[in-house]
Amino acid sequence: MAISATQAEHGSAAIMRKAVRRLSDRLPDLADRLVAEILRGEEWERPPGLRDDLWQVCHVGLGHGLEAILEPGRGRTDLEWAERLGRRRAEQGQPLDQLLRSYRLAGMVFWEAVVEAVSQDAPEQVPMLVRHATRTWYTIDEQSSAAAAAYHRTEYDLLRRSEERIHAVVDALLEGHGSDGSLIATADEVLGLPEQGRYAVVAVGQTEMPDRPGGEDGPVTSGGMRFIWRMRADAQVALVALGTASLDELVEALRPRLRAHAGVSPVVTTLAELGTARWLAELARRTCWGGEPEIAPLDRRLPAALVVSQPRLASRLGRTVLGPLYEIDPAYRDVLLSTLTTWLECDGSASRAAAKLYCHHNTVLNRLRRIEQLTGRLLARPGDLTEMVLALAAVRLLDPP
């Protein structure tokens, strides 16, 4: 009489359960075989403690697999175990491919043991058992997929927690807490930043996103310097470990990527000074003006930085010194202020200023004299010139017409 597919399926399942019952009594031997197979493909010998841990994992995992076949009504404890193991291996830092390899080997050891058990009792039933092979390997695939998914989730959580810790340490340093002993130790551990070194801070405006080295928050290396970027409320800030690089090299590393104004602090030599360096970098950034992005090292913008650090007083200075220019035609006022700015940029050379402004040098001199008449200040007098320079910076940076 012919046997239906359903009868054959039930028959192979019965043969499988009978074989698995026999294997339950040999579970320690199966764990030994699986451990041997796993270690055979490894190039290094595990210390005794880790080998014992591997045996225990194999023993428990195989046990859950046997239980899923013998007592399907109890749920998929094998998948729950796979998820726990995936999380554990991710936390231990074991590569995922090693975990998946162990599942493939577990499937091989299990199937070989089943075939051996059936062959000993009823060799004629082995062909029927083959019907169950597909289900067995499907189960192994389910287990390894559950382990891999848990591994990836845990890996992401660990990465996120690591990034959060990095951000917290960087924020604390930039807030000026670098003299705290525990923070110094953590900065060395998490960021690799020693207490003594050569550091600088870069502050970049958020009007446009700069093409930062590395693109995201966190440590990246460029030109021998380590940049650790952080997004803050009003700017993007980079803590830079300079190594042997100079500030000029830092500026050149930033320049090709710049899409917004940037300020650069002076070099500091301890983590405790990074809070001050951040403040100075932000001051330097605020000295930038105009439409084109520029980089402002603080030490080259000290007068303008002084102005923006005292905005109320500086605004009064600008209005007091250059106030009369607000009473003339705005277009002519802009011409006078542009001429004064260009003349100062040209180190007081009327000829060079005229070349940049596309006018005769006498025109430049006439405009400068008109400024002197309106303000009552003489550009040849050092005190008056200092007032004019600071007032011009105040008007340009704080109180544009």
C-alpha positions as CSV (number, residue, x, y, z in Angstrom):
1,M,0.0,0.0,0.0
2,A,1.3,3.5,-0.9
3,I,2.3,5.9,1.9
4,S,1.0,9.4,1.6
5,A,3.2,12.5,2.0
6,T,1.5,13.3,5.3
7,Q,2.1,9.8,6.7
8,A,5.7,10.0,5.6
9,E,6.1,13.4,7.3
10,H,4.6,12.1,10.5
11,G,6.9,9.0,10.3
12,S,10.0,11.0,9.8
13,A,9.0,13.3,12.7
14,A,8.5,10.3,15.0
15,I,11.9,8.9,14.0
16,M,13.5,12.3,14.7
17,R,11.9,12.5,18.2
18,K,13.0,9.0,19.1
19,A,16.6,9.8,18.0
20,V,16.5,13.1,20.0
21,R,15.4,11.3,23.1
22,R,18.5,9.1,22.9
23,L,20.7,12.2,22.3
24,S,19.3,13.9,25.4
25,D,21.2,11.3,27.5
26,R,24.4,12.1,25.5
27,L,24.1,15.9,25.7
28,P,27.5,16.4,27.4
29,D,29.2,14.3,24.7
30,L,27.5,16.4,22.0
31,A,28.8,19.6,23.7
32,D,32.3,18.1,23.7
33,R,32.0,17.4,19.9
34,L,30.7,20.8,19.1
35,V,33.4,22.5,21.2
36,A,36.1,20.5,19.4
37,E,34.6,21.4,16.0
38,I,34.6,25.1,16.9
39,L,38.1,25.2,18.2
40,R,39.4,23.2,15.2
41,G,38.9,26.2,13.0
42,E,40.4,28.7,15.3
43,E,44.1,29.7,15.1
44,W,44.5,30.5,18.8
45,E,43.9,28.4,21.9
46,R,41.4,29.8,24.3
47,P,42.4,30.1,27.9
48,P,40.8,27.5,30.2
49,G,38.2,29.8,31.5
50,L,37.0,30.8,28.0
51,R,37.0,27.2,26.9
52,D,34.8,26.2,29.9
53,D,32.5,29.1,29.0
54,L,32.3,27.9,25.4
55,W,31.4,24.3,26.6
56,Q,28.7,25.7,28.8
57,V,27.2,27.8,25.9
58,C,27.3,24.7,23.6
59,H,25.7,22.5,26.3
60,V,22.8,25.0,27.0
61,G,22.3,25.8,23.3
62,L,22.1,22.2,22.2
63,G,19.8,21.4,25.2
64,H,17.3,24.1,24.1
65,G,17.4,22.8,20.5
66,L,16.6,19.3,21.7
67,E,13.8,20.6,23.9
68,A,12.2,22.5,21.0
69,I,11.9,19.2,19.2
70,L,10.7,17.1,22.1
71,E,8.4,19.6,23.7
72,P,7.2,22.1,21.0
73,G,4.3,23.2,23.2
74,R,6.7,24.9,25.6
75,G,7.5,27.6,23.1
76,R,10.7,28.5,21.3
77,T,13.2,28.5,24.1
78,D,15.9,27.9,21.5
79,L,15.2,31.3,19.9
80,E,15.1,33.0,23.3
81,W,18.5,31.5,24.0
82,A,19.8,32.6,20.6
83,E,18.8,36.2,21.3
84,R,20.6,36.1,24.7
85,L,23.7,34.6,23.2
86,G,23.7,37.2,20.4
87,R,23.6,40.0,23.0
88,R,26.3,38.4,25.1
89,R,28.7,37.9,22.2
90,A,28.2,41.5,21.0
91,E,29.0,42.7,24.6
92,Q,32.1,40.5,24.6
93,G,33.2,41.9,21.3
94,Q,33.3,38.6,19.5
95,P,32.9,38.9,15.7
96,L,29.5,38.0,14.4
97,D,30.9,35.6,11.8
98,Q,32.3,33.5,14.6
99,L,28.9,33.3,16.2
100,L,27.2,32.3,13.0
101,R,29.9,29.7,12.3
102,S,29.2,28.1,15.7
103,Y,25.5,27.8,14.7
104,R,26.4,26.1,11.4
105,L,28.7,23.7,13.2
106,A,26.0,23.0,15.8
107,G,23.6,22.1,13.0
108,M,26.2,19.7,11.5
109,V,27.1,18.1,14.9
110,F,23.4,17.7,15.7
111,W,22.4,16.2,12.4
112,E,25.4,13.8,12.3
113,A,24.4,12.6,15.8
114,V,20.8,12.0,14.8
115,V,21.8,10.0,11.8
116,E,24.2,7.9,13.9
117,A,21.5,7.2,16.5
118,V,19.0,6.1,13.8
119,S,21.6,4.0,12.0
120,Q,22.3,2.1,15.2
121,D,18.7,1.3,16.0
122,A,17.0,1.0,12.5
123,P,19.3,1.7,9.6
124,E,16.4,1.1,7.2
125,Q,14.8,4.3,8.6
126,V,17.6,6.6,7.6
127,P,16.2,7.3,4.1
128,M,12.9,8.4,5.7
129,L,14.8,10.6,8.2
130,V,16.2,12.6,5.3
131,R,12.8,14.2,4.9
132,H,13.5,16.0,8.2
133,A,16.8,17.5,7.1
134,T,15.2,20.6,5.5
135,R,13.2,21.3,8.7
136,T,16.4,20.9,10.8
137,W,18.4,23.4,8.8
138,Y,15.5,25.8,8.7
139,T,15.5,25.7,12.5
140,I,19.2,26.3,12.6
141,D,18.7,29.3,10.2
142,E,15.9,30.7,12.5
143,Q,18.2,30.4,15.5
144,S,21.2,32.0,13.8
145,S,19.0,34.8,12.5
146,A,17.6,35.5,15.9
147,A,21.2,35.6,17.3
148,A,22.4,37.9,14.5
149,A,19.5,40.3,15.0
150,A,20.1,40.5,18.8
151,Y,23.8,41.0,18.1
152,H,23.2,43.9,15.7
153,R,20.8,45.6,18.2
154,T,23.2,45.2,21.0
155,E,26.1,46.4,18.9
156,Y,24.1,49.5,17.9
157,D,23.2,50.2,21.6
158,L,26.8,49.8,22.7
159,L,27.9,52.2,19.9
160,R,25.3,54.7,20.9
161,R,26.3,54.5,24.5
162,S,29.9,54.9,23.6
163,E,29.1,57.9,21.4
164,E,27.1,59.4,24.3
165,R,30.0,58.9,26.6
166,I,32.3,60.6,24.1
167,H,29.9,63.5,23.8
168,A,29.6,63.9,27.5
169,V,33.4,63.9,28.0
170,V,33.9,66.4,25.2
171,D,31.1,68.7,26.5
172,A,32.6,68.6,30.0
173,L,36.1,69.6,28.6
174,L,34.6,72.4,26.5
175,E,32.7,73.7,29.5
176,G,36.0,74.1,31.4
177,H,36.0,71.1,33.7
178,G,39.3,69.8,32.5
179,S,41.0,70.2,35.9
180,D,38.8,67.5,37.4
181,G,40.9,64.5,38.1
182,S,38.3,61.9,37.2
183,L,37.5,63.7,34.0
184,I,41.2,63.8,33.0
185,A,41.4,60.0,33.5
186,T,38.2,59.5,31.5
187,A,39.4,61.8,28.7
188,D,42.5,59.7,28.4
189,E,40.6,56.4,28.5
190,V,37.7,57.4,26.1
191,L,39.3,59.9,23.8
192,G,43.0,59.2,24.1
193,L,43.7,62.8,25.2
194,P,46.5,63.2,27.8
195,E,46.3,65.9,30.4
196,Q,49.3,67.7,28.8
197,G,49.4,68.2,25.1
198,R,48.9,70.8,22.3
199,Y,45.2,71.5,21.8
200,A,43.1,74.1,20.0
201,V,39.4,74.6,19.6
202,V,37.5,75.5,16.3
203,A,34.1,77.1,16.3
204,V,32.1,77.1,13.1
205,G,28.8,78.9,12.5
206,Q,25.6,76.9,11.8
207,T,24.3,79.1,9.0
208,E,25.5,76.3,6.8
209,M,26.9,72.9,7.6
210,P,30.6,72.7,7.0
211,D,32.1,69.7,5.3
212,R,33.7,68.5,8.5
213,P,36.5,65.9,8.5
214,G,34.7,62.7,9.1
215,G,31.2,64.2,8.6
216,E,29.7,63.2,12.0
217,D,30.2,64.0,15.7
218,G,33.2,62.1,17.1
219,P,36.9,61.7,16.6
220,V,38.5,61.8,13.2
221,T,42.0,62.3,11.9
222,S,43.1,64.8,9.2
223,G,46.6,65.9,8.4
224,G,48.0,64.3,11.5
225,M,45.5,66.2,13.7
226,R,42.6,64.7,15.6
227,F,39.3,66.5,15.3
228,I,36.5,65.7,17.8
229,W,33.4,67.5,16.6
230,R,30.4,68.5,18.7
231,M,27.2,70.2,17.8
232,R,26.3,73.0,20.3
233,A,23.4,75.4,20.5
234,D,24.9,78.2,18.4
235,A,27.9,76.6,16.7
236,Q,29.7,73.4,15.7
237,V,32.8,73.0,17.8
238,A,35.9,70.9,17.2
239,L,38.4,69.9,19.9
240,V,41.6,69.5,18.0
241,A,44.6,67.5,19.2
242,L,47.3,69.3,17.2
243,G,50.2,66.9,17.7
244,T,53.1,68.7,16.1
245,A,50.9,70.7,13.7
246,S,50.9,74.5,13.8
247,L,47.8,76.7,13.8
248,D,48.5,77.7,10.2
249,E,48.4,74.0,9.3
250,L,45.1,73.7,11.2
251,V,43.7,76.6,9.2
252,E,44.8,75.1,5.9
253,A,43.2,71.8,6.8
254,L,39.9,73.6,7.5
255,R,39.9,75.9,4.5
256,P,38.9,73.4,1.7
257,R,35.9,72.3,3.8
258,L,34.7,75.6,5.0
259,R,31.2,76.7,4.3
260,A,30.6,79.1,7.1
261,H,32.7,81.5,9.3
262,A,35.1,79.8,11.7
263,G,37.1,81.0,14.7
264,V,40.3,79.3,15.9
265,S,41.6,79.6,19.5
266,P,45.2,79.9,20.4
267,V,47.1,76.8,21.3
268,V,46.6,75.5,24.8
269,T,48.7,72.9,26.6
270,T,46.4,71.3,29.1
271,L,42.8,69.9,29.1
272,A,42.0,72.4,31.9
273,E,42.4,75.3,29.4
274,L,39.9,74.0,26.8
275,G,37.0,75.8,28.3
276,T,38.8,79.1,27.8
277,A,39.9,78.0,24.3
278,R,36.3,77.3,23.3
279,W,35.3,80.8,24.5
280,L,38.1,82.4,22.6
281,A,37.3,80.4,19.4
282,E,33.7,81.6,19.5
283,L,34.9,85.2,20.1
284,A,37.1,84.8,17.0
285,R,34.2,83.5,14.9
286,R,32.1,86.5,15.8
287,T,34.8,88.8,14.4
288,C,34.0,87.4,10.9
289,W,31.8,89.5,8.7
290,G,30.7,89.6,5.0
291,G,29.2,87.0,2.8
292,E,32.2,84.8,2.0
293,P,33.3,82.2,4.7
294,E,36.5,83.1,6.4
295,I,38.7,81.6,9.2
296,A,39.7,83.9,12.0
297,P,42.5,82.8,14.3
298,L,42.0,84.8,17.5
299,D,45.5,86.1,17.8
300,R,45.1,87.9,14.5
301,R,41.7,89.4,15.4
302,L,42.4,90.7,18.9
303,P,41.1,94.3,18.5
304,A,37.9,93.0,16.9
305,A,37.6,90.2,19.5
306,L,37.9,92.9,22.2
307,V,35.0,94.7,20.5
308,V,32.6,91.7,20.4
309,S,33.5,90.7,23.9
310,Q,32.1,94.0,25.2
311,P,29.2,94.6,22.8
312,R,27.4,97.4,24.8
313,L,30.5,99.4,25.3
314,A,31.7,98.8,21.8
315,S,28.4,99.8,20.3
316,R,28.5,103.1,22.2
317,L,32.1,103.6,21.0
318,G,31.0,103.1,17.4
319,R,28.1,105.5,17.7
320,T,30.2,108.1,19.5
321,V,33.1,108.1,17.1
322,L,31.3,107.4,13.8
323,G,27.9,108.8,14.7
324,P,28.2,111.8,12.4
325,L,28.4,109.5,9.4
326,Y,24.9,108.3,10.2
327,E,23.6,111.7,9.4
328,I,24.8,111.8,5.8
329,D,23.4,110.1,2.8
330,P,23.6,106.3,3.3
331,A,25.2,105.6,-0.1
332,Y,27.9,108.2,0.6
333,R,28.4,106.9,4.1
334,D,29.0,103.4,2.7
335,V,31.6,104.7,0.3
336,L,33.4,106.5,3.2
337,L,33.4,103.4,5.4
338,S,34.5,101.2,2.6
339,T,37.4,103.5,1.8
340,L,38.4,103.7,5.5
341,T,38.3,99.8,5.7
342,T,40.3,99.4,2.6
343,W,42.9,102.0,3.6
344,L,43.4,100.2,6.9
345,E,43.7,96.8,5.2
346,C,46.4,98.4,3.0
347,D,48.4,99.5,6.0
348,G,47.6,103.2,5.4
349,S,48.7,103.3,1.8
350,A,46.4,105.5,-0.3
351,S,47.9,104.2,-3.6
352,R,47.2,100.6,-2.7
353,A,43.8,101.4,-1.5
354,A,43.1,103.3,-4.7
355,A,44.1,100.3,-6.8
356,K,41.7,98.1,-4.9
357,L,38.9,100.6,-5.0
358,Y,39.5,101.4,-8.7
359,C,39.9,105.2,-8.1
360,H,42.7,107.8,-8.0
361,H,44.7,108.0,-4.8
362,N,43.7,111.6,-4.4
363,T,40.1,110.4,-4.2
364,V,41.1,108.2,-1.4
365,L,42.8,111.0,0.5
366,N,39.8,113.3,-0.1
367,R,37.4,110.7,1.4
368,L,39.7,110.2,4.4
369,R,39.8,113.9,5.0
370,R,36.0,114.0,4.8
371,I,35.9,111.3,7.5
372,E,38.2,113.4,9.7
373,Q,36.0,116.4,9.2
374,L,32.9,114.5,10.2
375,T,34.3,112.7,13.2
376,G,36.7,115.3,14.5
377,R,39.4,112.7,14.6
378,L,42.8,112.8,12.9
379,L,44.0,109.5,11.3
380,A,47.6,110.6,11.8
381,R,47.1,110.9,15.6
382,P,47.6,107.4,17.2
383,G,44.9,107.8,19.8
384,D,42.4,108.9,17.3
385,L,43.4,106.1,14.9
386,T,42.9,103.5,17.6
387,E,39.4,104.9,18.3
388,M,38.6,104.8,14.6
389,V,39.8,101.2,14.2
390,L,37.7,100.0,17.2
391,A,34.7,102.1,16.2
392,L,34.8,100.8,12.7
393,A,34.9,97.2,14.0
394,A,32.0,97.9,16.3
395,V,29.9,99.3,13.5
396,R,30.7,96.5,11.2
397,L,30.3,93.6,13.7
398,L,27.6,94.9,16.1
399,D,25.7,97.8,14.7
400,P,25.7,97.8,10.9
401,P,24.1,100.9,9.3
